[in-house]
Amino acid sequence: MKTKLLTMLLAALMTASALTACGSAGDSADTAPAQTDTAAETEPETDYLDVLEVRDMGGRTFAVFGQSYAGRQNFYLEEKDGDAMNDALRSRDLAVEERLNISLVYEGLQDRGQVKNNMKSLIMAGDETYQLVITSLSDGINTLSTSELLYDLRALPYLQLEKEYWNKSMYDNMTFYGKQYFSTGAISLQYYLTPIVMQFNKQLATDYQVGDIYEIVREGKWTVDKLIEIAYSVSHDLNGDGTMTTDDFYGLVVDGTFGNVLYNGAGFSSVAYEGDNCVLTLDSAASIDFIDKCAAMFGNRDVILNDADGAGLNATLFRDNRTLFITNTVLGASNMRDMEEDFGIIPTPKSNEAQESYMSSCNTWLPSGIGVPSICSTPEETGLILETMAYISDQYLRTAVYDVTLQGKVSRDEDSAAMLDLIYARTAFDFNTVFDFGGTSILLRECVLGEKENFSSKYAAVKTKAQTALDDMLAFAKE
């Protein structure tokens, strides 16, 4: 199962199909094919590191600044020695340092706002103290890129941004006139923890006789309608006071971002490219129909509790056995591995059974965004360091996160491990969720979850402003 999971995860980050080939020879001497010199016909597989340049950089320092602390870790922490992911970070650093003769130096802060502001001030002052920044896409990378403070990664030598150790959805969907100012990928440990999933309490699912949820997912029947059907069937007033509060039982507890997750999980994109132009598409007929449908279903606060302010009600009620389903990031799910009750991990739902596959949206607030300061004075060395670091990170971190932490500690049975295959098969970051043009990303999620009504009219009132914000963001890339 571990080997299968790793294979599927590699395919997920490439967002392409993995191809395998197999064959067997007959075991009868009469039918055995003639022997061939397979060694001469088959070239040995070449590891990328065998062809990627090795350069002695004379012990130079390469400094990385970003959001990193015990709860949202990107950098090695001595006090966490023995933790699989932390040890993988250290092993990655040692391998990169030895290969290129450099010294990797990290400074991590807990406050992502401070990371953003400090980095902005340093770049504007021409201070090249740090060569790389890793922080939140939605609260850091977005501001730095639109302030023209990040380097075009496509202009850095050596970077292969379309490869599996970088995120393919960034490469495909977040480029501006052929330029790409940020990415995410294996260099950031948090990158592997961003997919948004659903958890369900296995005993409660049995008690309420809601059916085999794993089988529902496997059959492709895990849809928005099915989630609502089950959630509505189990929600009830526990204390009999006639009012649903956090003391009662809910079918589903979500956080505010789940509105974006439902929208993107249904296969909708918030923007479309028309030649060199990029336009918002939130008001397409199909989009509005889906938003209105979700608003009616997910807006019932007697059934679905929306932790819009992120107070952690999903984890609290889930641990207290007062909700069947919750939404969570992989990071959040991994933090619940000490929960006594067994839980399952499944993908977020499809829009309908006709949708070909489950789509996993990635959280844009966790510190997974990667950018290079625009004042980079050593682009060739920086490109080689980043490419080397990304590839080696993929070798060390992916194994630690997926094989050890997720499957070994969080995923509590083979069914959940198979669900992880589905979750990581198609992962993506949404353009508008990162930038929130004219407030439309927030408006979208509030309307999908029924917090606000009449999306069509509210969007119409801000559409011009939002498109202008998008155009303004793209304008600097034309220069």
N, C-alpha and C positions, 0 to 999 in steps of 0.2 A: 504493500500500500504506500510505503514511503517513497519508493521509486516512482510509482505512478503519480503521486502528488507532485513530486519535483518536476516530472516531465510536463505535467499539465500546467504548473505554474510558470515554467519557462515559456510555454506556448502562450499563456495569458499575457505576459508582459510584452511579448512580440506582437500580440493580437494577430497572429497568423497561425495556420494549421501546422502542427508538427507531423512530419512524415516518418513512418517507420517501415522497415522492410524485413521480412523474415523468410526463411526457406529451410527445407530439410531434404536430405538425400534419402533415397530408399535404403532399407536395411538388408536387402537381398543382394547377394553377390551377382546374381543373374541380371538384376535390373539396375545395378549401380551405374551411374554415368561415368564416362571416361574421366580419368584424373586430369586436372589442369593445373597450371602453375599459378595458383591464386595469389601468391605473394608478389609475383611479377605483375599481375593484372590489377591488383588493388593497392592504391597508394595509402600509406599510413595516415591516419587522421592527424592534422596539424593543429595544435593548440594556438589560439590567437596570440598568446604571449610569445610564441616562437617567432612570430613575424612582426610584432609590434616593437618599435625601436627601444633599445635599452641605451640610456645615456647617463653618464656620470655628471651629475649637476653640482659636484663639489661641496656637498653638505649644505646647500642653501636651505633656508627655512621657507616652508609653504604654510601660511597661516589661514585657518578657517574660523569664521565667526558665525554664530547662529544661536537659535533657540535649542537648548539641550539641558536637561536636568533629569533626575531619576525617573520622573513620571512620563516624560516625553524625550527619551534619550536618543541623541544622535552621535555623541562622542563618548569615548572610553572613560569610565569612572573607576578609579582604583578601589573604591569602597565596595564595588559590585563584583569584584573578582570571584569567579566561580559560576556566575550567571552566563548561560550559553551565548546570549546575544552580546553581552559586554565583552566576553572573551573573544568573540569573533571580530569585534571592532579592533581589539588590540592586535590580533593576528593579522588582520588586514593592513593595519598601519605598519607593522614591522615588515611585512612583505613588500609594501610599496617603498618604504624608506630604504630597504636593502637593495631593491632593484634599481632605483634611480639615484641613490646616495643623496637623499634629502632628509630634512627633519620636519615632520608634520607637527604643527602646533595648533591647539584648539582653545578657543574661549567660548564657553556656552553660558547663556543667561536664561533665566526662567521667563522673564517678561518679554514677549515677542514685540511689544510696542517699543521697548527700549532697544531691542535689536534693530528694528526698522529705523528708528530715529538716529541711533549712533552710526549706523552704516551710511545713512543719507548724509550726515554731517561730514563724515570722513571722506567720502567720495567727492563731495562738493568742494572740500578743502584741498583736494589733490593728494590726500594721505593714503598711501598704498600699504598700510599696515597689514591688511587682510587681502588675500588673493581669491577667497571664495566665501560666499554667504549661503547658509542653509537656514531657511525659516518658512513661516506660513505663506502659502500662496495668496490667501485672501486677506492677510494682514501683514504685508511686508514686501513680498516679491511683486505684487501688483503695483504698489506705490513706487517702488524703486524702478520698475520697468517704464511706467508712464512718466516718470520724472527724468527719463533718459539717462539713468545712472547705471545701467547694466550693459555689458558687452554682448555683441551679436555672437552667439555660440556657433552659428554656422560659419563664422569667419575664423574660428580657432582651428589651427591645424590639428590633425589626428582624431578629432571627435567624430564618432560614428553614431550620431544621435538616433538613427533609425534602428539600432540594434537592441537586443533584448535587455541589456543591462541599463539602457535608458528607456524612458516611457514612450511607447509608440504613439499613444493618443496625443501627447504633447507635440510630437514631431509632425503629426498629420493635421492637427486642428488649432494649434496655437502659434502659427507662424504669420509674420506680417511682411508682405511683399518679399517673400523669400528669406526673411530674417527671423531669427529665433532668439529671444532675449532671456529665456529661462527654460528650465526643464525640471524633471525629477527622475529619480531612478535609484539604482543600487547604492550609490554613495551615501544616501540618506537612509539610516535604519528605519526611520518613521515611515518612509515610503511603503514599506511592506505591511504597515499596520493601518493604512488609510482606507481600505475597502469597507464599505458599509454593509452590514449583514443583519439578519434577524436571528434572535434566539427564542427558543420555546422551552417551557418547563415540561419535561417528559412525563412526569407523574400526573400533572394536571391534565395533559392531553389525554392520558388514559382515563383519568377520573371523569372527564367531561365527554368521553367517547366521541372525539372529533375526527377520528380516522387516523390512518397511518400517514403522518405528515411527510415523512421521508418519501414514501411511495407517491404521494401527491406531487412532490417536487420532481421525482424521477420521471414520472409520466408526462411532465410538461404542463400539469394542471394547476401549478401554484401561480395563481393570477390575483390581480387586485380584487376581483369579485369573490374569489375563494377566501382570501384573507378576511374580507369584510363579512362574509357569510359565517365564518367560524367565530370571529370576534363578537359579532352581534349575538351569537347563540350562547355565549358563556358569561357576558357581562351581567352583573347583578349587584343589588344593594345588600351588602353583608349585614349591616347593623339595623336594617329595617326602618331607618328614619325618613325614608322617602326622597332622600337627596344623595346623589352620587358625589362623593368626595374621595380624597386620597385614603380614606379608611375603608373603602369598598373594593370590589373586584372588577377589574377591567379586562376586556379582551385583548387590548393592545395599548401600550404606552410608547409614544414616539418623542423624539426631540424635534425642534423646529426645522432642522435641515431635511427632514424626511419628505417634505413637499418637493424639494428639488430632486431627491432620490427617486421618488415615484415617477416624476416627469421624465427624467433621464433613463430610468429603468424601463420605461415604456418605449424607448427607442427614439424619443424626440431630441432634437438638437436645438439649442437656443439661437444659433446663428447659422447662416449659410453663405457660402462664397459664390459671388456672381462675377466671374472674371477676376479683376483685381479688387473688387469691392466686397465688403463683408456687411451683411444686413441681418438685423434681428428678425426672427421668424416666430416669435411667441404668439402672434395673433393669427396664425393659420387656422383654417376651419377645424382641422383635426385636433390641433393643439387646444383650441378653446373648448371643443366638445369634451376632451379628456379632462381638462381642468375643472369644468363645471360638474362632470360626473364625479370626480374625486371629492370636490367640495361638499357635495350632497352626502357622500358616504363617510368621509373622514371628519366631517364637521360636527358629528354627534358626540358631545362631551359626556354623555351617559355611557358611551361604549369605548371611545378612544380618548385617552388622556394625552394632551399635548404639553410636554415639558418645554415650552417655547423658550424659556429663559435659561435652559441648560442647568437646572438645579440638581440634576442627578436622580430625578424621580424614577426614571426607568430602572436603574440599578436597585434603588431602594425597594420599590414594589416587587421587582422580580425576586430579590432575595427573600422577601417576606411572603412569597407565594400568593401575591395578590394581583398578578397579571399573567396571562398565558403567553403573550408575545411581547417582546421589546425589540427596538431597533438599536444598533450599536455599531461602532467601528470595530475592526479586528483588535485594535488596541484595547478598547473597552471590554471586549469579550475575554481577552487574555487576562485582564485584571480581575476577572470573576472566576478564575480557575479554582479558587478555594471554596466556592459555593458548595454546600453539602448536597443539595438536591441536584440530580442530573439534569443537564440541559442539552438541547440540540442546537446546532448551528446550520442555518439554511440561507439561500440567497433571498434577496428582496424580490417581490413578485413581478411577473410579466404583466403587460397590459391585458393580454388575452391569450388563449391557447394557440392561436395562429402565429403568435410571435415566435420566431425561430429559436431564440436562446435567451437565457437570463442575462441581464446586463447589471454589472456591479459598479455603482458610482463610488468614487473615492472622495473622502473628506478633504476639503481644501483648506481647512483651518489648522490641521496638524502640521508640524514643521517639516515638510518634505520638499519644498521648493528650493531649487539650486540655481544660483546666479553668480556671474563673475563681474566684479566692478568695471565700469566703463573705462577707468583710467589704467587698465592693465597694460603694463609696459613690457611684459615678456609673454606675448601670446603663444609663441611656439612652445616654450617650456610649460606654460600653464595648460595648453591643450594636451600635451603628452602626459602630464601629471594627472589630469582629470580622466583621460581615457584609461590610463593604467589603473587608476584608483577605482573607476567604475567597474572595470572588468574583474579585478581582484575582489572587489566588494561583493559582486554577484556570486562569486565562488564561495566566499566565507559567510556572508550575512544571510543569503537566501537559505542555505542549509540550516543555519542556526534558527532562523525565524520559523520557517515552514516545517522543517522536518522535526526539530526538537521541541520548540516552544509551542507551536500550534498543535501539531498532531500528537506530540507526546504528552502535553499537559492540558491543553484546552479542549481539543477534540476528544470526546470521551468514548467514542465507539467508531467502528468502521463506517457506519452510515454517515456520521458527521464528517469523517475524513473524505468520503466521497462527495459530500456537499461542498467541501472546500475546493475540490476539483472544479465544480461548477462555478463557484464564486469567483475563482481566479482565472477562469477561462476567458472572460471578457470584462476587463476593468478599464475605466476611463475617467478623466477629469473634465469637467464642463467649463467652457470658456466664460460664460456669463456668471457662473457661480464664483469664479475667481475675481472678476472685475465688477460685477453688480452694476451694470450700466444704467444710470438714471434710477437706481433703486429697484430695477425690474426683477432681479434675482430674489430679493427679499419679498417683493410683491407676489411673485410666482408661488413661492413656498407657502406664504400665508393664505393665498387663495386656494391652492390645492388642498390644504388641510382645513379649509373652511373657517379660518380666522377672519377673513375678509370676504365680502360678497362682490359679485359683478366684476369679475376679472376683466372682461372685454372693455367695459367703459373706463375702468381705472387705468388699464394699460393704454387705452387711446389717449388719455389725458397726459401721459408721460412719454409716449412713443417717440415723439420728435426729440425731446430732451435726451432720451436714452440713445437714439441713433446718432445724435450729435456727439455724445460722449464716446461712443464707439468710433466714430469717424476721427475725432480728435486724438484718440489713443493711437489709431493707425497712422495718423498723418506724419508723425515724427519718423516712422520707418520708411517713408517715401524719400526722405532726404538722402 
